[in-house]
Amino acid sequence: MPQRVVVIGVGNQLRGDDAAGLAAVAQLRTRKLAESITIAMHEGEAIALHELWDGADALVLVDTVSSGAAPGTVHRIDASGAALPAALQRGSSHAIGVADAIELARVLGTLPRRVIVYGIEGAGFELGAALSDDVAAALDELIDALRDEALALRVSTA
C-alpha cells in the first residue's frame, strides 16, 4: 500500500528569497505525482504545520535557510530521528520556527515517521524583493529533488 506523503513549502511571498520554498512547491504542483502525495504551501505560523502533516507517513518540507553557504545551495537533512543542525535553522518572524515545530511534534508523538527537510540557501530577504538570481537558478534542481524524494518515500518509509 502506498505511503501518504506530504510535501510542504514554507515561506513568505513578500520577502525575496524567503519565498523559495513556496515557489518550489507551486511548480511541483504542475507535475504529475501520485494521489498519495499531498502538496501544500504554508506562509503562516509554523505551529500550524502540524495540521498539514497530520496523518502522513512521511513529510518533505522545504524552506529557505541562511547558513553561510553560497546562495542557491540546496541542503538535504533527514530529520526523522534528530533535530535540524543549528547552522540551518533560520530565524523566523513568528514566535516559533520550522525547526521548533518539528521538535514539538517529535515530543508530542505527532511527527511523521520520515521527515526530510530541504533548505535552499537564500541571499536576500528584503520586503518586496523578488527571488535572487542564484536562488531562482537553483529551483529546477530543488523541484526535481522534491519530486524524487516524495516518490521514493511513497513506496518506502523504512
Phi and psi in radians as a Rosetta constraint file:
Dihedral C 1 N 2 CA 2 C 2 CIRCULARHARMONIC -1.092 0.35
Dihedral N 2 CA 2 C 2 N 3 CIRCULARHARMONIC 2.492 0.35
Dihedral C 2 N 3 CA 3 C 3 CIRCULARHARMONIC -1.427 0.35
Dihedral N 3 CA 3 C 3 N 4 CIRCULARHARMONIC 2.572 0.35
Dihedral C 3 N 4 CA 4 C 4 CIRCULARHARMONIC -1.451 0.35
Dihedral N 4 CA 4 C 4 N 5 CIRCULARHARMONIC 2.104 0.35
Dihedral C 4 N 5 CA 5 C 5 CIRCULARHARMONIC -2.032 0.35
Dihedral N 5 CA 5 C 5 N 6 CIRCULARHARMONIC 2.364 0.35
Dihedral C 5 N 6 CA 6 C 6 CIRCULARHARMONIC -2.046 0.35
Dihedral N 6 CA 6 C 6 N 7 CIRCULARHARMONIC 2.245 0.35
Dihedral C 6 N 7 CA 7 C 7 CIRCULARHARMONIC -1.938 0.35
Dihedral N 7 CA 7 C 7 N 8 CIRCULARHARMONIC 2.138 0.35
Dihedral C 7 N 8 CA 8 C 8 CIRCULARHARMONIC -2.160 0.35
Dihedral N 8 CA 8 C 8 N 9 CIRCULARHARMONIC 2.211 0.35
Dihedral C 8 N 9 CA 9 C 9 CIRCULARHARMONIC -1.704 0.35
Dihedral N 9 CA 9 C 9 N 10 CIRCULARHARMONIC 2.279 0.35
Dihedral C 9 N 10 CA 10 C 10 CIRCULARHARMONIC -2.039 0.35
Dihedral N 10 CA 10 C 10 N 11 CIRCULARHARMONIC 2.508 0.35
Dihedral C 10 N 11 CA 11 C 11 CIRCULARHARMONIC 2.856 0.35
Dihedral N 11 CA 11 C 11 N 12 CIRCULARHARMONIC -2.954 0.35
Dihedral C 11 N 12 CA 12 C 12 CIRCULARHARMONIC -2.335 0.35
Dihedral N 12 CA 12 C 12 N 13 CIRCULARHARMONIC 1.992 0.35
Dihedral C 12 N 13 CA 13 C 13 CIRCULARHARMONIC -1.000 0.35
Dihedral N 13 CA 13 C 13 N 14 CIRCULARHARMONIC -0.427 0.35
Dihedral C 13 N 14 CA 14 C 14 CIRCULARHARMONIC -1.632 0.35
Dihedral N 14 CA 14 C 14 N 15 CIRCULARHARMONIC 0.009 0.35
Dihedral C 14 N 15 CA 15 C 15 CIRCULARHARMONIC -2.159 0.35
Dihedral N 15 CA 15 C 15 N 16 CIRCULARHARMONIC 1.046 0.35
Dihedral C 15 N 16 CA 16 C 16 CIRCULARHARMONIC 0.929 0.35
Dihedral N 16 CA 16 C 16 N 17 CIRCULARHARMONIC -2.157 0.35
Dihedral C 16 N 17 CA 17 C 17 CIRCULARHARMONIC -1.161 0.35
Dihedral N 17 CA 17 C 17 N 18 CIRCULARHARMONIC -0.249 0.35
Dihedral C 17 N 18 CA 18 C 18 CIRCULARHARMONIC -1.085 0.35
Dihedral N 18 CA 18 C 18 N 19 CIRCULARHARMONIC -0.296 0.35
Dihedral C 18 N 19 CA 19 C 19 CIRCULARHARMONIC -1.504 0.35
Dihedral N 19 CA 19 C 19 N 20 CIRCULARHARMONIC 0.014 0.35
Dihedral C 19 N 20 CA 20 C 20 CIRCULARHARMONIC -1.060 0.35
Dihedral N 20 CA 20 C 20 N 21 CIRCULARHARMONIC -0.736 0.35
Dihedral C 20 N 21 CA 21 C 21 CIRCULARHARMONIC -1.097 0.35
Dihedral N 21 CA 21 C 21 N 22 CIRCULARHARMONIC -0.698 0.35
Dihedral C 21 N 22 CA 22 C 22 CIRCULARHARMONIC -1.162 0.35
Dihedral N 22 CA 22 C 22 N 23 CIRCULARHARMONIC -0.750 0.35
Dihedral C 22 N 23 CA 23 C 23 CIRCULARHARMONIC -1.099 0.35
Dihedral N 23 CA 23 C 23 N 24 CIRCULARHARMONIC -0.694 0.35
Dihedral C 23 N 24 CA 24 C 24 CIRCULARHARMONIC -1.127 0.35
Dihedral N 24 CA 24 C 24 N 25 CIRCULARHARMONIC -0.828 0.35
Dihedral C 24 N 25 CA 25 C 25 CIRCULARHARMONIC -1.274 0.35
Dihedral N 25 CA 25 C 25 N 26 CIRCULARHARMONIC -0.483 0.35
Dihedral C 25 N 26 CA 26 C 26 CIRCULARHARMONIC -1.083 0.35
Dihedral N 26 CA 26 C 26 N 27 CIRCULARHARMONIC -0.737 0.35
Dihedral C 26 N 27 CA 27 C 27 CIRCULARHARMONIC -1.282 0.35
Dihedral N 27 CA 27 C 27 N 28 CIRCULARHARMONIC -0.585 0.35
Dihedral C 27 N 28 CA 28 C 28 CIRCULARHARMONIC -1.077 0.35
Dihedral N 28 CA 28 C 28 N 29 CIRCULARHARMONIC -0.605 0.35
Dihedral C 28 N 29 CA 29 C 29 CIRCULARHARMONIC -1.045 0.35
Dihedral N 29 CA 29 C 29 N 30 CIRCULARHARMONIC -0.427 0.35
Dihedral C 29 N 30 CA 30 C 30 CIRCULARHARMONIC -1.405 0.35
Dihedral N 30 CA 30 C 30 N 31 CIRCULARHARMONIC -0.155 0.35
Dihedral C 30 N 31 CA 31 C 31 CIRCULARHARMONIC -1.672 0.35
Dihedral N 31 CA 31 C 31 N 32 CIRCULARHARMONIC 2.577 0.35
Dihedral C 31 N 32 CA 32 C 32 CIRCULARHARMONIC -1.301 0.35
Dihedral N 32 CA 32 C 32 N 33 CIRCULARHARMONIC 2.013 0.35
Dihedral C 32 N 33 CA 33 C 33 CIRCULARHARMONIC -2.164 0.35
Dihedral N 33 CA 33 C 33 N 34 CIRCULARHARMONIC 2.932 0.35
Dihedral C 33 N 34 CA 34 C 34 CIRCULARHARMONIC -1.185 0.35
Dihedral N 34 CA 34 C 34 N 35 CIRCULARHARMONIC 2.694 0.35
Dihedral C 34 N 35 CA 35 C 35 CIRCULARHARMONIC -1.101 0.35
Dihedral N 35 CA 35 C 35 N 36 CIRCULARHARMONIC -0.448 0.35
Dihedral C 35 N 36 CA 36 C 36 CIRCULARHARMONIC -1.411 0.35
Dihedral N 36 CA 36 C 36 N 37 CIRCULARHARMONIC 0.083 0.35
Dihedral C 36 N 37 CA 37 C 37 CIRCULARHARMONIC -1.910 0.35
Dihedral N 37 CA 37 C 37 N 38 CIRCULARHARMONIC 2.071 0.35
Dihedral C 37 N 38 CA 38 C 38 CIRCULARHARMONIC -1.782 0.35
Dihedral N 38 CA 38 C 38 N 39 CIRCULARHARMONIC 2.366 0.35
Dihedral C 38 N 39 CA 39 C 39 CIRCULARHARMONIC -2.035 0.35
Dihedral N 39 CA 39 C 39 N 40 CIRCULARHARMONIC 2.248 0.35
Dihedral C 39 N 40 CA 40 C 40 CIRCULARHARMONIC -2.385 0.35
Dihedral N 40 CA 40 C 40 N 41 CIRCULARHARMONIC 2.727 0.35
Dihedral C 40 N 41 CA 41 C 41 CIRCULARHARMONIC -2.067 0.35
Dihedral N 41 CA 41 C 41 N 42 CIRCULARHARMONIC 2.507 0.35
Dihedral C 41 N 42 CA 42 C 42 CIRCULARHARMONIC -2.450 0.35
Dihedral N 42 CA 42 C 42 N 43 CIRCULARHARMONIC 2.107 0.35
Dihedral C 42 N 43 CA 43 C 43 CIRCULARHARMONIC -2.001 0.35
Dihedral N 43 CA 43 C 43 N 44 CIRCULARHARMONIC -0.018 0.35
Dihedral C 43 N 44 CA 44 C 44 CIRCULARHARMONIC -1.741 0.35
Dihedral N 44 CA 44 C 44 N 45 CIRCULARHARMONIC -2.731 0.35
Dihedral C 44 N 45 CA 45 C 45 CIRCULARHARMONIC -1.027 0.35
Dihedral N 45 CA 45 C 45 N 46 CIRCULARHARMONIC 2.291 0.35
Dihedral C 45 N 46 CA 46 C 46 CIRCULARHARMONIC -1.058 0.35
Dihedral N 46 CA 46 C 46 N 47 CIRCULARHARMONIC -0.507 0.35
Dihedral C 46 N 47 CA 47 C 47 CIRCULARHARMONIC -1.081 0.35
Dihedral N 47 CA 47 C 47 N 48 CIRCULARHARMONIC -0.479 0.35
Dihedral C 47 N 48 CA 48 C 48 CIRCULARHARMONIC -1.234 0.35
Dihedral N 48 CA 48 C 48 N 49 CIRCULARHARMONIC -0.181 0.35
Dihedral C 48 N 49 CA 49 C 49 CIRCULARHARMONIC -1.036 0.35
Dihedral N 49 CA 49 C 49 N 50 CIRCULARHARMONIC -0.536 0.35
Dihedral C 49 N 50 CA 50 C 50 CIRCULARHARMONIC -0.945 0.35
Dihedral N 50 CA 50 C 50 N 51 CIRCULARHARMONIC -0.691 0.35
Dihedral C 50 N 51 CA 51 C 51 CIRCULARHARMONIC -1.155 0.35
Dihedral N 51 CA 51 C 51 N 52 CIRCULARHARMONIC -0.618 0.35
Dihedral C 51 N 52 CA 52 C 52 CIRCULARHARMONIC -1.230 0.35
Dihedral N 52 CA 52 C 52 N 53 CIRCULARHARMONIC -0.576 0.35
Dihedral C 52 N 53 CA 53 C 53 CIRCULARHARMONIC -1.740 0.35
Dihedral N 53 CA 53 C 53 N 54 CIRCULARHARMONIC 0.054 0.35
Dihedral C 53 N 54 CA 54 C 54 CIRCULARHARMONIC -0.959 0.35
Dihedral N 54 CA 54 C 54 N 55 CIRCULARHARMONIC 2.205 0.35
Dihedral C 54 N 55 CA 55 C 55 CIRCULARHARMONIC 1.476 0.35
Dihedral N 55 CA 55 C 55 N 56 CIRCULARHARMONIC -0.034 0.35
Dihedral C 55 N 56 CA 56 C 56 CIRCULARHARMONIC -1.369 0.35
Dihedral N 56 CA 56 C 56 N 57 CIRCULARHARMONIC 2.576 0.35
Dihedral C 56 N 57 CA 57 C 57 CIRCULARHARMONIC -1.447 0.35
Dihedral N 57 CA 57 C 57 N 58 CIRCULARHARMONIC -0.529 0.35
Dihedral C 57 N 58 CA 58 C 58 CIRCULARHARMONIC -2.526 0.35
Dihedral N 58 CA 58 C 58 N 59 CIRCULARHARMONIC 2.602 0.35
Dihedral C 58 N 59 CA 59 C 59 CIRCULARHARMONIC -2.248 0.35
Dihedral N 59 CA 59 C 59 N 60 CIRCULARHARMONIC 2.324 0.35
Dihedral C 59 N 60 CA 60 C 60 CIRCULARHARMONIC -2.088 0.35
Dihedral N 60 CA 60 C 60 N 61 CIRCULARHARMONIC 2.072 0.35
Dihedral C 60 N 61 CA 61 C 61 CIRCULARHARMONIC -2.093 0.35
Dihedral N 61 CA 61 C 61 N 62 CIRCULARHARMONIC 2.391 0.35
Dihedral C 61 N 62 CA 62 C 62 CIRCULARHARMONIC -2.236 0.35
Dihedral N 62 CA 62 C 62 N 63 CIRCULARHARMONIC 2.299 0.35
Dihedral C 62 N 63 CA 63 C 63 CIRCULARHARMONIC -2.581 0.35
Dihedral N 63 CA 63 C 63 N 64 CIRCULARHARMONIC 2.903 0.35
Dihedral C 63 N 64 CA 64 C 64 CIRCULARHARMONIC -1.475 0.35
Dihedral N 64 CA 64 C 64 N 65 CIRCULARHARMONIC 2.493 0.35
Dihedral C 64 N 65 CA 65 C 65 CIRCULARHARMONIC -2.190 0.35
Dihedral N 65 CA 65 C 65 N 66 CIRCULARHARMONIC 2.901 0.35
Dihedral C 65 N 66 CA 66 C 66 CIRCULARHARMONIC -2.471 0.35
Dihedral N 66 CA 66 C 66 N 67 CIRCULARHARMONIC 1.423 0.35
Dihedral C 66 N 67 CA 67 C 67 CIRCULARHARMONIC -1.819 0.35
Dihedral N 67 CA 67 C 67 N 68 CIRCULARHARMONIC -0.106 0.35
Dihedral C 67 N 68 CA 68 C 68 CIRCULARHARMONIC 1.769 0.35
Dihedral N 68 CA 68 C 68 N 69 CIRCULARHARMONIC -0.107 0.35
Dihedral C 68 N 69 CA 69 C 69 CIRCULARHARMONIC -1.250 0.35
Dihedral N 69 CA 69 C 69 N 70 CIRCULARHARMONIC 2.963 0.35
Dihedral C 69 N 70 CA 70 C 70 CIRCULARHARMONIC -1.099 0.35
Dihedral N 70 CA 70 C 70 N 71 CIRCULARHARMONIC 2.409 0.35
Dihedral C 70 N 71 CA 71 C 71 CIRCULARHARMONIC -0.941 0.35
Dihedral N 71 CA 71 C 71 N 72 CIRCULARHARMONIC 2.399 0.35
Dihedral C 71 N 72 CA 72 C 72 CIRCULARHARMONIC 1.623 0.35
Dihedral N 72 CA 72 C 72 N 73 CIRCULARHARMONIC -0.188 0.35
Dihedral C 72 N 73 CA 73 C 73 CIRCULARHARMONIC -1.096 0.35
Dihedral N 73 CA 73 C 73 N 74 CIRCULARHARMONIC 2.324 0.35
Dihedral C 73 N 74 CA 74 C 74 CIRCULARHARMONIC -1.795 0.35
Dihedral N 74 CA 74 C 74 N 75 CIRCULARHARMONIC 2.175 0.35
Dihedral C 74 N 75 CA 75 C 75 CIRCULARHARMONIC -1.863 0.35
Dihedral N 75 CA 75 C 75 N 76 CIRCULARHARMONIC 2.490 0.35
Dihedral C 75 N 76 CA 76 C 76 CIRCULARHARMONIC -2.156 0.35
Dihedral N 76 CA 76 C 76 N 77 CIRCULARHARMONIC 2.194 0.35
Dihedral C 76 N 77 CA 77 C 77 CIRCULARHARMONIC -2.242 0.35
Dihedral N 77 CA 77 C 77 N 78 CIRCULARHARMONIC 2.230 0.35
Dihedral C 77 N 78 CA 78 C 78 CIRCULARHARMONIC -1.523 0.35
Dihedral N 78 CA 78 C 78 N 79 CIRCULARHARMONIC 1.864 0.35
Dihedral C 78 N 79 CA 79 C 79 CIRCULARHARMONIC -1.781 0.35
Dihedral N 79 CA 79 C 79 N 80 CIRCULARHARMONIC 0.363 0.35
Dihedral C 79 N 80 CA 80 C 80 CIRCULARHARMONIC -1.080 0.35
Dihedral N 80 CA 80 C 80 N 81 CIRCULARHARMONIC -0.666 0.35
Dihedral C 80 N 81 CA 81 C 81 CIRCULARHARMONIC -2.147 0.35
Dihedral N 81 CA 81 C 81 N 82 CIRCULARHARMONIC -0.028 0.35
Dihedral C 81 N 82 CA 82 C 82 CIRCULARHARMONIC -2.576 0.35
Dihedral N 82 CA 82 C 82 N 83 CIRCULARHARMONIC 2.722 0.35
Dihedral C 82 N 83 CA 83 C 83 CIRCULARHARMONIC -1.147 0.35
Dihedral N 83 CA 83 C 83 N 84 CIRCULARHARMONIC 2.761 0.35
Dihedral C 83 N 84 CA 84 C 84 CIRCULARHARMONIC -1.126 0.35
Dihedral N 84 CA 84 C 84 N 85 CIRCULARHARMONIC 2.505 0.35
Dihedral C 84 N 85 CA 85 C 85 CIRCULARHARMONIC -1.051 0.35
Dihedral N 85 CA 85 C 85 N 86 CIRCULARHARMONIC 2.456 0.35
Dihedral C 85 N 86 CA 86 C 86 CIRCULARHARMONIC -0.999 0.35
Dihedral N 86 CA 86 C 86 N 87 CIRCULARHARMONIC -0.582 0.35
Dihedral C 86 N 87 CA 87 C 87 CIRCULARHARMONIC -1.127 0.35
Dihedral N 87 CA 87 C 87 N 88 CIRCULARHARMONIC -0.374 0.35
Dihedral C 87 N 88 CA 88 C 88 CIRCULARHARMONIC -1.803 0.35
Dihedral N 88 CA 88 C 88 N 89 CIRCULARHARMONIC 0.100 0.35
Dihedral C 88 N 89 CA 89 C 89 CIRCULARHARMONIC -1.613 0.35
Dihedral N 89 CA 89 C 89 N 90 CIRCULARHARMONIC 1.860 0.35
Dihedral C 89 N 90 CA 90 C 90 CIRCULARHARMONIC -1.557 0.35
Dihedral N 90 CA 90 C 90 N 91 CIRCULARHARMONIC 2.477 0.35
Dihedral C 90 N 91 CA 91 C 91 CIRCULARHARMONIC -1.032 0.35
Dihedral N 91 CA 91 C 91 N 92 CIRCULARHARMONIC 2.617 0.35
Dihedral C 91 N 92 CA 92 C 92 CIRCULARHARMONIC -1.996 0.35
Dihedral N 92 CA 92 C 92 N 93 CIRCULARHARMONIC 2.648 0.35
Dihedral C 92 N 93 CA 93 C 93 CIRCULARHARMONIC -1.393 0.35
Dihedral N 93 CA 93 C 93 N 94 CIRCULARHARMONIC -0.082 0.35
Dihedral C 93 N 94 CA 94 C 94 CIRCULARHARMONIC -1.731 0.35
Dihedral N 94 CA 94 C 94 N 95 CIRCULARHARMONIC 3.012 0.35
Dihedral C 94 N 95 CA 95 C 95 CIRCULARHARMONIC -1.183 0.35
Dihedral N 95 CA 95 C 95 N 96 CIRCULARHARMONIC -0.495 0.35
Dihedral C 95 N 96 CA 96 C 96 CIRCULARHARMONIC -2.314 0.35
Dihedral N 96 CA 96 C 96 N 97 CIRCULARHARMONIC 2.366 0.35
Dihedral C 96 N 97 CA 97 C 97 CIRCULARHARMONIC -1.680 0.35
Dihedral N 97 CA 97 C 97 N 98 CIRCULARHARMONIC 3.120 0.35
Dihedral C 97 N 98 CA 98 C 98 CIRCULARHARMONIC -1.044 0.35
Dihedral N 98 CA 98 C 98 N 99 CIRCULARHARMONIC -0.811 0.35
Dihedral C 98 N 99 CA 99 C 99 CIRCULARHARMONIC -1.053 0.35
Dihedral N 99 CA 99 C 99 N 100 CIRCULARHARMONIC -0.703 0.35
Dihedral C 99 N 100 CA 100 C 100 CIRCULARHARMONIC -1.136 0.35
Dihedral N 100 CA 100 C 100 N 101 CIRCULARHARMONIC -0.707 0.35
Dihedral C 100 N 101 CA 101 C 101 CIRCULARHARMONIC -1.096 0.35
Dihedral N 101 CA 101 C 101 N 102 CIRCULARHARMONIC -0.711 0.35
Dihedral C 101 N 102 CA 102 C 102 CIRCULARHARMONIC -1.110 0.35
Dihedral N 102 CA 102 C 102 N 103 CIRCULARHARMONIC -0.803 0.35
Dihedral C 102 N 103 CA 103 C 103 CIRCULARHARMONIC -1.174 0.35
Dihedral N 103 CA 103 C 103 N 104 CIRCULARHARMONIC -0.634 0.35
Dihedral C 103 N 104 CA 104 C 104 CIRCULARHARMONIC -1.089 0.35
Dihedral N 104 CA 104 C 104 N 105 CIRCULARHARMONIC -0.773 0.35
Dihedral C 104 N 105 CA 105 C 105 CIRCULARHARMONIC -1.117 0.35
Dihedral N 105 CA 105 C 105 N 106 CIRCULARHARMONIC -0.626 0.35
Dihedral C 105 N 106 CA 106 C 106 CIRCULARHARMONIC -1.071 0.35
Dihedral N 106 CA 106 C 106 N 107 CIRCULARHARMONIC -0.808 0.35
Dihedral C 106 N 107 CA 107 C 107 CIRCULARHARMONIC -1.118 0.35
Dihedral N 107 CA 107 C 107 N 108 CIRCULARHARMONIC -0.682 0.35
Dihedral C 107 N 108 CA 108 C 108 CIRCULARHARMONIC -1.364 0.35
Dihedral N 108 CA 108 C 108 N 109 CIRCULARHARMONIC -0.182 0.35
Dihedral C 108 N 109 CA 109 C 109 CIRCULARHARMONIC 1.352 0.35
Dihedral N 109 CA 109 C 109 N 110 CIRCULARHARMONIC 0.393 0.35
Dihedral C 109 N 110 CA 110 C 110 CIRCULARHARMONIC -1.949 0.35
Dihedral N 110 CA 110 C 110 N 111 CIRCULARHARMONIC 0.139 0.35
Dihedral C 110 N 111 CA 111 C 111 CIRCULARHARMONIC -1.411 0.35
Dihedral N 111 CA 111 C 111 N 112 CIRCULARHARMONIC 2.365 0.35
Dihedral C 111 N 112 CA 112 C 112 CIRCULARHARMONIC -0.976 0.35
Dihedral N 112 CA 112 C 112 N 113 CIRCULARHARMONIC 2.733 0.35
Dihedral C 112 N 113 CA 113 C 113 CIRCULARHARMONIC -1.033 0.35
Dihedral N 113 CA 113 C 113 N 114 CIRCULARHARMONIC -0.691 0.35
Dihedral C 113 N 114 CA 114 C 114 CIRCULARHARMONIC -1.993 0.35
Dihedral N 114 CA 114 C 114 N 115 CIRCULARHARMONIC 2.302 0.35
Dihedral C 114 N 115 CA 115 C 115 CIRCULARHARMONIC -2.364 0.35
Dihedral N 115 CA 115 C 115 N 116 CIRCULARHARMONIC 2.007 0.35
Dihedral C 115 N 116 CA 116 C 116 CIRCULARHARMONIC -2.035 0.35
Dihedral N 116 CA 116 C 116 N 117 CIRCULARHARMONIC 2.216 0.35
Dihedral C 116 N 117 CA 117 C 117 CIRCULARHARMONIC -1.984 0.35
Dihedral N 117 CA 117 C 117 N 118 CIRCULARHARMONIC 2.230 0.35
Dihedral C 117 N 118 CA 118 C 118 CIRCULARHARMONIC -1.842 0.35
Dihedral N 118 CA 118 C 118 N 119 CIRCULARHARMONIC 2.280 0.35
Dihedral C 118 N 119 CA 119 C 119 CIRCULARHARMONIC -2.091 0.35
Dihedral N 119 CA 119 C 119 N 120 CIRCULARHARMONIC 2.296 0.35
Dihedral C 119 N 120 CA 120 C 120 CIRCULARHARMONIC -1.913 0.35
Dihedral N 120 CA 120 C 120 N 121 CIRCULARHARMONIC 2.218 0.35
Dihedral C 120 N 121 CA 121 C 121 CIRCULARHARMONIC -1.188 0.35
Dihedral N 121 CA 121 C 121 N 122 CIRCULARHARMONIC 2.117 0.35
Dihedral C 121 N 122 CA 122 C 122 CIRCULARHARMONIC -1.608 0.35
Dihedral N 122 CA 122 C 122 N 123 CIRCULARHARMONIC 2.860 0.35
Dihedral C 122 N 123 CA 123 C 123 CIRCULARHARMONIC -2.043 0.35
Dihedral N 123 CA 123 C 123 N 124 CIRCULARHARMONIC -0.735 0.35
Dihedral C 123 N 124 CA 124 C 124 CIRCULARHARMONIC -2.405 0.35
Dihedral N 124 CA 124 C 124 N 125 CIRCULARHARMONIC 2.448 0.35
Dihedral C 124 N 125 CA 125 C 125 CIRCULARHARMONIC -2.253 0.35
Dihedral N 125 CA 125 C 125 N 126 CIRCULARHARMONIC 0.497 0.35
Dihedral C 125 N 126 CA 126 C 126 CIRCULARHARMONIC -1.251 0.35
Dihedral N 126 CA 126 C 126 N 127 CIRCULARHARMONIC 2.536 0.35
Dihedral C 126 N 127 CA 127 C 127 CIRCULARHARMONIC -1.071 0.35
Dihedral N 127 CA 127 C 127 N 128 CIRCULARHARMONIC 2.232 0.35
Dihedral C 127 N 128 CA 128 C 128 CIRCULARHARMONIC 1.498 0.35
Dihedral N 128 CA 128 C 128 N 129 CIRCULARHARMONIC -0.073 0.35
Dihedral C 128 N 129 CA 129 C 129 CIRCULARHARMONIC -1.371 0.35
Dihedral N 129 CA 129 C 129 N 130 CIRCULARHARMONIC 2.716 0.35
Dihedral C 129 N 130 CA 130 C 130 CIRCULARHARMONIC -1.545 0.35
Dihedral N 130 CA 130 C 130 N 131 CIRCULARHARMONIC 3.029 0.35
Dihedral C 130 N 131 CA 131 C 131 CIRCULARHARMONIC -1.045 0.35
Dihedral N 131 CA 131 C 131 N 132 CIRCULARHARMONIC 2.470 0.35
Dihedral C 131 N 132 CA 132 C 132 CIRCULARHARMONIC -1.195 0.35
Dihedral N 132 CA 132 C 132 N 133 CIRCULARHARMONIC 2.777 0.35
Dihedral C 132 N 133 CA 133 C 133 CIRCULARHARMONIC -1.026 0.35
Dihedral N 133 CA 133 C 133 N 134 CIRCULARHARMONIC -0.721 0.35
Dihedral C 133 N 134 CA 134 C 134 CIRCULARHARMONIC -1.121 0.35
Dihedral N 134 CA 134 C 134 N 135 CIRCULARHARMONIC -0.736 0.35
Dihedral C 134 N 135 CA 135 C 135 CIRCULARHARMONIC -1.221 0.35
Dihedral N 135 CA 135 C 135 N 136 CIRCULARHARMONIC -0.775 0.35
Dihedral C 135 N 136 CA 136 C 136 CIRCULARHARMONIC -1.042 0.35
Dihedral N 136 CA 136 C 136 N 137 CIRCULARHARMONIC -0.674 0.35
Dihedral C 136 N 137 CA 137 C 137 CIRCULARHARMONIC -1.196 0.35
Dihedral N 137 CA 137 C 137 N 138 CIRCULARHARMONIC -0.432 0.35
Dihedral C 137 N 138 CA 138 C 138 CIRCULARHARMONIC -1.572 0.35
Dihedral N 138 CA 138 C 138 N 139 CIRCULARHARMONIC -0.100 0.35
Dihedral C 138 N 139 CA 139 C 139 CIRCULARHARMONIC -1.077 0.35
Dihedral N 139 CA 139 C 139 N 140 CIRCULARHARMONIC -0.712 0.35
Dihedral C 139 N 140 CA 140 C 140 CIRCULARHARMONIC -1.046 0.35
Dihedral N 140 CA 140 C 140 N 141 CIRCULARHARMONIC -0.763 0.35
Dihedral C 140 N 141 CA 141 C 141 CIRCULARHARMONIC -1.055 0.35
Dihedral N 141 CA 141 C 141 N 142 CIRCULARHARMONIC -0.770 0.35
Dihedral C 141 N 142 CA 142 C 142 CIRCULARHARMONIC -1.129 0.35
Dihedral N 142 CA 142 C 142 N 143 CIRCULARHARMONIC -0.781 0.35
Dihedral C 142 N 143 CA 143 C 143 CIRCULARHARMONIC -1.099 0.35
Dihedral N 143 CA 143 C 143 N 144 CIRCULARHARMONIC -0.750 0.35
Dihedral C 143 N 144 CA 144 C 144 CIRCULARHARMONIC -1.048 0.35
Dihedral N 144 CA 144 C 144 N 145 CIRCULARHARMONIC -0.741 0.35
Dihedral C 144 N 145 CA 145 C 145 CIRCULARHARMONIC -1.130 0.35
Dihedral N 145 CA 145 C 145 N 146 CIRCULARHARMONIC -0.731 0.35
Dihedral C 145 N 146 CA 146 C 146 CIRCULARHARMONIC -1.092 0.35
Dihedral N 146 CA 146 C 146 N 147 CIRCULARHARMONIC -0.787 0.35
Dihedral C 146 N 147 CA 147 C 147 CIRCULARHARMONIC -1.058 0.35
Dihedral N 147 CA 147 C 147 N 148 CIRCULARHARMONIC -0.872 0.35
Dihedral C 147 N 148 CA 148 C 148 CIRCULARHARMONIC -1.076 0.35
Dihedral N 148 CA 148 C 148 N 149 CIRCULARHARMONIC -0.715 0.35
Dihedral C 148 N 149 CA 149 C 149 CIRCULARHARMONIC -1.120 0.35
Dihedral N 149 CA 149 C 149 N 150 CIRCULARHARMONIC -0.830 0.35
Dihedral C 149 N 150 CA 150 C 150 CIRCULARHARMONIC -1.083 0.35
Dihedral N 150 CA 150 C 150 N 151 CIRCULARHARMONIC -0.736 0.35
Dihedral C 150 N 151 CA 151 C 151 CIRCULARHARMONIC -1.162 0.35
Dihedral N 151 CA 151 C 151 N 152 CIRCULARHARMONIC -0.683 0.35
Dihedral C 151 N 152 CA 152 C 152 CIRCULARHARMONIC -1.165 0.35
Dihedral N 152 CA 152 C 152 N 153 CIRCULARHARMONIC -0.724 0.35
Dihedral C 152 N 153 CA 153 C 153 CIRCULARHARMONIC -1.198 0.35
Dihedral N 153 CA 153 C 153 N 154 CIRCULARHARMONIC -0.475 0.35
Dihedral C 153 N 154 CA 154 C 154 CIRCULARHARMONIC -1.074 0.35
Dihedral N 154 CA 154 C 154 N 155 CIRCULARHARMONIC -0.599 0.35
Dihedral C 154 N 155 CA 155 C 155 CIRCULARHARMONIC -1.697 0.35
Dihedral N 155 CA 155 C 155 N 156 CIRCULARHARMONIC -0.248 0.35
Dihedral C 155 N 156 CA 156 C 156 CIRCULARHARMONIC -2.737 0.35
Dihedral N 156 CA 156 C 156 N 157 CIRCULARHARMONIC 2.146 0.35
Dihedral C 156 N 157 CA 157 C 157 CIRCULARHARMONIC -1.946 0.35
Dihedral N 157 CA 157 C 157 N 158 CIRCULARHARMONIC 0.322 0.35
